[in-house]
Every structure is written in C-alpha cells, then in structure tokens.
Amino acid sequence: MPAAPRQSLFRAAASRLNPEQTAYAAGTVINLSGKLDGWDYKINATPSSNRLDMFFAVHKELDTLIVNVDAKGFLRDFFSAADMHVQNGSLENFSYDAQGMNGQLDINFEGGRGTGSAVGVDVPNIKLPPLYKAPMPIGGIPFVLTINANLILKPGFGGKNETMKGSFHITYNGDEGITVKSGQASASPGTLSGDGSLGQMLSVSIAPHAILVGMAVPKITLSLGTESVVDVAASALPSALADSMSDILSKTNVGKWAKKQLDKSFKTEASANVQNVAVATVTAQGSAGMIPCKLSRLLLEFKGGADAYFLGRKIGDKEIIIFKKELVNREPDINACGDK
C-alpha cells in the first residue's frame, strides 16, 4: 500500500470542510449527553481557528455511592503526518506524528458514600464518544482522524458517610509520535514535555479510603482501511464532502478495493495513535488512624501506538512510552505516611 503524503491532515480536512480555508479544525460545536454502562455523561467540544476546546463530565449513582468527574481544557496548534507501508501481508513501515501539540486539562473529582452497601463502582472504565472526528481523504486513501477521551474511575470507601474531593492539572507541548520499522517500535524524532500539579485533596472519613482517577485525554488516532471507510460512509457529512468521499469510493482504485472489503472477516485496518495519560490516586488513613496520613500521586505518561490488520489477521501491535513523570504529595510530609 503506498505511503500517505506527509502533510497536515488537519489542513487537508479543513480545506474540504471550509472552502475558504479559514478554519484549522473547522466544524460545528459538539454537544452530547447520554448514558454509558450506568454513567451519565456530557460532552462539549468546540473546534475553532487553530484550537479544540473541550469539556466533559461523568456522573454515577450506585446505591448511595456517588461519583462526579469533570474536565476542561484545550488542544491547539498541532498537525498530523503519517507514512504507512503494508506489503505482502506484513507491516513494513508505519509512522505517525502529532507535531506542535500544545494543551492543558483541569480535572475535578469527588466521591461519596452514604449509608448504602456499595463501596466501589461496578464498571470503572468509560470510553466516551469522540470529542472530534474528521474524514481525511488524502491521495485517494480514506483516513479518519479521531480525538477521544477514555476514563477509569475507582473509588473505594471503607466506611459509611464518607466523602473525598480533589483536583489536578496537566499541561503538555511538543511533538509526539511513533515509528515502526522491521517490527521494531521507537519514538519519532521530536521533543515533548509535560507537567502537572495536584490540587488540595479534602476528605471526611473515619476509616481508610481511596480513589483513583485516570484518563487518556486527548487520545488522537489516525486510522486507514475498511473500518474508516464504513465510519466515514455512515457519518452525517456536509454535502460537498459527502460527494467528495463518494467519488473516492466509486472512482479511485483504492476506493473500489476498499468497498469490496467491507465484510468484517476481511478487515484491513492500519491505525496509529498518541495519547496523554494522567492517573491520580489519593489514599487516606481516616481520622481513626494513629497518624491521619494522606498520600496523593499523579502519574503522567505520553504514549505512541500503532497496529495493523491484514485480511482479518493482526500483524502488528506496538506501544511505547515517550515521556513519563510522577508527582507525589503527602500529608503530613513524613516517612510514616509512605514513600515519595
């Protein structure tokens, strides 16, 4: 399969979404709400000239256990470039770069247990609907760029009538990407840095208790193949863009080939992603402890990944950690409250 041109995929999409090319990530405001596995969610995402503003919130009540998490931030200035080579049923070369990324995220969380028996949630993993999705027909090849938010939320309360709340903040900037050559994965050339901070953690409890709040935001995925063809074909697109995609699927050799592969047993898909992962944990002894310790940790990981299928068979699956950082707060700041 020929390599995709190395150019700004955001700019390529914008030129089709907006003929005047005044928008870098042009599109309408996304407002979504609903329920996933017992979690209520709300999403607001606003693409503008060179920026994607995002907000999402999740809420769950189980017995008298309540969990709330919301996040607000932005992603700006980045563009994507890719080279992919699938030949003779093997993944020869695969590279993806998200260049010039710049963003931040502020997260607030709270959990509480009343008089009920539930001490934790039954489904802690949440994969929210896409914050942004854009078809990327480049050189006759049907790409799709998707920006997602995936969460994992695990509260654990040892007693009744307990509450905990807190916040954390993350920032990131630079280039982030992955390259696979001859089956070996490595970070693409570039620089990436990130930082974070833990806000004040408040709790009311007699017994030991803890909470984990983890999220991969943004997770930016570039996909190519029959899955993206189906995705784009099923999307509600502006008429000019729908006509453009119809031409690709009906007139180009790649489009004609892809339409024949829609049977899931003949799935042919290549994708690459970068994701910024933040995991905050807070553990507290409670007021009944000999020392009322509270230990907070924030782990930041910036990752790249790539995978490919050929005629229903997975032929590549790679992931690397590009950058990693951990921050620790303990109250009181003594060794008896745990290692920093």
C-alpha positions in Angstrom: 0.0 0.0 0.0 1.5 3.4 -0.9 2.6 5.7 1.8 0.3 8.6 2.6 1.7 12.0 1.8 3.4 13.6 4.8 1.3 16.8 5.2 -1.0 18.4 7.6 -4.0 16.2 7.9 -5.9 18.8 9.8 -5.2 21.3 7.0 -6.3 18.7 4.4 -9.6 18.2 6.2 -10.2 21.9 6.8 -9.8 22.6 3.1 -12.8 20.3 2.4 -14.8 21.4 5.4 -14.3 25.0 4.6 -13.5 26.1 1.0 -12.2 29.5 2.4 -9.6 27.6 4.5 -10.1 30.0 7.4 -10.5 27.2 9.9 -7.7 24.9 11.0 -10.2 22.3 12.5 -13.4 23.6 11.1 -16.7 22.1 12.2 -19.8 22.6 14.3 -19.9 22.7 18.1 -20.4 19.2 19.5 -22.9 18.8 22.4 -23.6 15.3 23.5 -25.2 13.7 26.6 -26.4 10.3 27.4 -25.7 7.2 29.5 -22.9 4.6 29.1 -22.8 1.5 31.4 -24.7 3.3 34.1 -22.6 6.5 33.8 -24.3 9.8 32.8 -22.1 11.9 30.6 -22.0 15.3 29.0 -19.6 16.5 26.2 -19.0 19.9 24.7 -16.3 20.3 22.1 -15.7 23.5 20.1 -13.3 23.5 17.1 -12.0 27.0 16.1 -9.3 28.5 14.0 -6.3 26.6 15.5 -7.8 25.1 18.6 -10.1 22.5 20.0 -11.8 23.5 23.3 -13.2 20.5 25.2 -15.3 19.8 28.3 -16.7 16.6 29.5 -18.3 15.4 32.7 -19.4 12.0 34.1 -21.7 11.1 37.0 -22.8 7.9 38.6 -25.0 6.9 41.5 -25.0 3.3 42.8 -26.9 2.6 45.9 -25.9 5.7 47.9 -22.4 5.9 46.3 -21.9 9.0 44.1 -19.0 9.8 41.8 -18.6 13.0 39.8 -15.7 13.9 37.5 -15.4 16.8 35.1 -12.5 18.1 32.9 -12.0 21.2 30.9 -9.1 22.1 28.6 -7.9 22.6 25.1 -5.7 21.2 22.3 -4.2 23.7 19.8 -1.6 24.3 17.1 -0.9 20.7 16.2 -1.0 18.9 12.8 -0.6 15.3 11.9 1.6 13.5 9.4 1.9 9.8 8.5 3.8 7.2 6.4 2.4 3.7 6.2 3.6 0.7 4.2 1.7 -2.7 4.3 3.2 -5.1 1.7 2.8 -8.9 1.2 0.8 -9.2 4.4 3.3 -7.7 6.7 3.7 -4.3 8.4 6.9 -2.9 6.8 6.9 0.7 8.0 4.5 2.7 10.0 5.0 6.1 11.4 2.7 8.8 12.8 3.5 12.2 14.2 1.3 14.7 16.1 3.5 17.8 15.7 3.4 21.1 17.6 0.9 19.8 20.2 0.0 22.3 22.9 -2.7 21.9 25.5 -3.8 21.6 29.1 -6.5 20.0 31.2 -8.1 20.8 34.5 -9.8 17.9 36.3 -12.1 18.0 39.3 -13.4 14.9 41.1 -15.5 13.9 44.1 -16.9 10.8 45.5 -19.1 10.0 48.5 -20.7 7.0 50.2 -23.9 7.4 52.2 -25.5 4.7 54.2 -25.7 2.1 51.4 -23.6 -1.1 51.0 -21.8 -0.1 47.8 -18.1 0.8 48.4 -17.0 1.0 44.7 -18.4 1.2 41.2 -19.1 -1.9 39.1 -17.9 -0.6 35.7 -14.9 1.7 36.2 -13.9 2.1 32.6 -15.6 4.7 30.4 -14.9 5.3 26.7 -16.7 8.5 25.8 -18.0 9.2 22.3 -15.4 11.1 20.1 -14.7 14.7 21.0 -13.8 15.3 17.4 -13.8 13.3 14.2 -12.8 14.3 10.7 -12.6 12.3 7.5 -9.3 12.7 5.8 -9.4 11.6 2.1 -5.8 12.1 1.0 -4.4 10.9 -2.3 -7.4 8.6 -2.7 -6.9 6.9 0.7 -9.7 7.1 3.2 -8.2 8.3 6.5 -10.1 9.3 9.6 -8.7 11.4 12.5 -10.4 10.9 15.9 -9.9 12.6 19.2 -11.1 10.6 22.2 -11.3 10.7 26.0 -11.1 7.4 27.9 -11.5 7.3 31.7 -11.1 4.9 34.5 -12.7 5.8 37.9 -12.3 3.6 41.0 -13.4 4.9 44.4 -13.1 2.8 47.5 -14.6 3.7 50.8 -14.1 1.7 54.0 -17.0 3.1 55.9 -20.3 4.9 55.5 -20.9 8.6 55.3 -17.6 9.3 53.7 -16.6 11.9 51.1 -13.5 12.8 49.1 -12.8 15.5 46.6 -9.8 17.0 44.8 -8.4 18.3 41.5 -5.3 18.1 39.3 -3.9 20.0 36.4 -1.8 18.8 33.4 0.0 20.6 30.6 1.9 19.3 27.5 3.7 20.7 24.5 5.9 19.5 21.7 6.0 16.7 19.2 4.7 13.2 19.9 4.8 10.2 17.6 5.7 6.6 16.9 7.7 4.8 14.1 7.7 1.1 13.4 10.5 -0.3 11.1 11.1 -4.0 10.6 8.8 -4.8 13.6 10.7 -2.5 16.0 9.0 0.5 17.5 10.6 3.7 18.5 9.7 7.3 19.4 9.7 9.6 16.3 12.2 12.3 16.4 11.0 15.4 18.3 10.6 16.9 21.7 7.8 16.5 24.1 7.4 17.8 27.6 4.6 17.8 30.1 3.9 18.8 33.7 1.2 18.7 36.3 0.1 19.6 39.7 -2.1 18.2 42.4 -4.7 20.4 44.0 -5.9 20.3 47.6 -7.4 16.9 48.5 -10.2 17.0 51.0 -11.8 14.1 52.8 -14.2 13.3 55.6 -13.8 9.7 56.9 -13.2 7.6 59.9 -12.0 4.5 58.1 -9.2 4.2 55.4 -10.4 5.2 51.9 -9.0 5.8 48.4 -9.9 7.0 44.9 -8.2 6.5 41.5 -9.0 8.9 38.6 -7.3 8.1 35.3 -7.8 9.4 31.8 -6.3 9.3 28.4 -7.0 12.8 27.0 -6.5 13.6 24.3 -6.1 10.2 22.5 -5.6 11.1 18.9 -6.0 8.3 16.4 -5.3 8.2 12.7 -6.9 5.2 11.0 -6.9 3.9 7.5 -8.8 1.0 5.9 -12.2 -0.6 5.7 -13.2 0.5 9.2 -12.6 4.1 8.4 -14.4 3.7 5.1 -17.5 2.4 6.9 -17.2 5.1 9.5 -17.0 7.9 7.0 -19.7 6.5 4.8 -22.1 6.3 7.8 -21.3 9.9 9.0 -23.5 12.9 8.6 -21.3 14.9 6.3 -21.7 18.3 4.5 -23.0 17.6 1.0 -19.7 18.7 -0.7 -17.6 16.5 1.5 -20.1 13.6 1.1 -19.8 14.0 -2.7 -16.0 14.0 -2.5 -16.0 10.8 -0.4 -18.4 9.2 -2.8 -16.1 10.0 -5.7 -13.2 8.4 -3.8 -15.1 5.2 -3.1 -16.5 4.9 -6.6 -13.8 6.1 -8.9 -10.3 5.5 -7.4 -8.6 2.1 -7.3 -8.1 2.3 -3.6 -11.8 3.2 -3.1 -13.0 0.4 -5.3 -10.8 -2.1 -3.5 -11.9 -0.9 0.0 -15.6 -1.2 -0.9 -15.0 -4.9 -1.6 -13.5 -5.4 1.8 -16.5 -4.4 4.0 -17.1 -7.9 5.2 -15.6 -8.0 8.8 -13.8 -11.2 8.1 -11.7 -9.4 5.6 -10.9 -6.4 7.8 -7.9 -4.4 6.7 -7.0 -1.7 9.1 -4.0 0.3 10.0 -4.0 2.9 12.7 -1.7 4.9 14.8 -2.3 7.0 17.9 -0.7 9.2 20.5 -2.3 9.6 23.9 -1.6 11.7 27.0 -2.4 9.6 30.1 -2.8 11.0 33.6 -3.6 8.8 36.7 -4.2 10.4 40.1 -4.6 8.4 43.2 -5.4 9.5 46.7 -5.3 7.3 49.8 -6.1 8.4 53.3 -6.0 6.7 56.7 -9.1 8.4 58.0 -9.4 10.2 61.3 -9.3 6.9 63.3 -5.7 6.2 62.1 -2.8 6.6 64.5 -1.4 9.2 62.0 -4.1 10.7 59.7 -1.9 10.3 56.6 -3.0 11.3 53.1 -0.9 10.3 50.1 -1.6 11.8 46.6 0.2 10.7 43.4 -0.1 12.0 39.8 1.5 9.8 37.1 1.8 11.3 33.6 2.6 9.2 30.6 2.7 10.3 27.0 2.5 7.3 24.6 2.5 6.3 21.0 1.0 3.2 19.5 0.4 1.5 16.1 -1.4 -1.6 14.9 -2.4 -3.2 11.7 -4.7 -6.0 10.4 -4.4 -7.7 7.1 -7.3 -9.9 5.8 -8.6 -10.3 9.4 -5.2 -11.2 10.9 -3.4 -8.9 13.2 0.1 -8.3 12.0 1.4 -5.5 14.2 0.7 -4.1 17.7 3.3 -1.7 19.2 3.2 0.8 22.0 6.0 2.9 23.5 6.2 5.4 26.4 7.6 8.7 25.0 7.7 10.7 28.2 6.9 9.9 31.9 6.7 11.9 35.1 5.4 11.4 38.6 4.4 13.9 41.3 3.8 13.0 44.9 2.2 14.9 47.9 2.0 13.5 51.4 0.3 15.0 54.4 2.0 15.2 56.9 5.3 15.1 55.0 6.9 12.2 57.0 8.1 8.8 56.0 5.4 7.1 58.1 2.9 8.3 55.5 4.5 6.4 52.6 7.3 6.8 50.1 7.5 9.8 47.8 
